Structure formats: C-alpha cells, structure tokens
C-alpha cells in the first residue's frame, strides 16, 4: 500500500498533537443532550409534548418545573466547555 505525502503529513500532525486534545465542547454537548432528554421525559410525564406550549398564565405547574429544572441543568453544563477532557 502506497501512501501519499499529504496523508503521511496529516497522520503525523494528528499523532503529534494527540496529547493536546480538549474534549470540553463534546462533554458540554453530551451534557446538553442529557438535559434535553430529561426535559422531554418530564414534559411527557406531565402530559405535554416538549416545544408545543409556552410558559404563560394557565400553564400547569409541572411544566413550569420542567422548564426551570432544564434551565438549571443547562447552566450546570456550561463550565464543561473549558474543561480539558483527555
């Protein structure tokens, strides 16, 4: 198998920088996904479909709690952006 010069240089660059990887944005994205999954589950248990209602007068308290918990969860995920994750 013959490798081109470009392929060898690209592989060397990746191999030499492998120790300097920071996966903070990936961890934050996974955390956000978990928060959203919990939000959808919470809304479903309250009898609503996530994204089909607004928080105004007359909204059930359970849906308001779901939104508050999701906001708290998302705020807890934000510091993961800067966290170095090997």
Protein Blocks (a to p, Z undefined) as FASTA:
>chain_A
ZZdfklmmmmmmmmmmmmmccfklmmmmmmmmmmmmmmmmmmmmnopaehiaccdehiaf
klmmmmmmmmmmmmmmmmmmmpccZZ
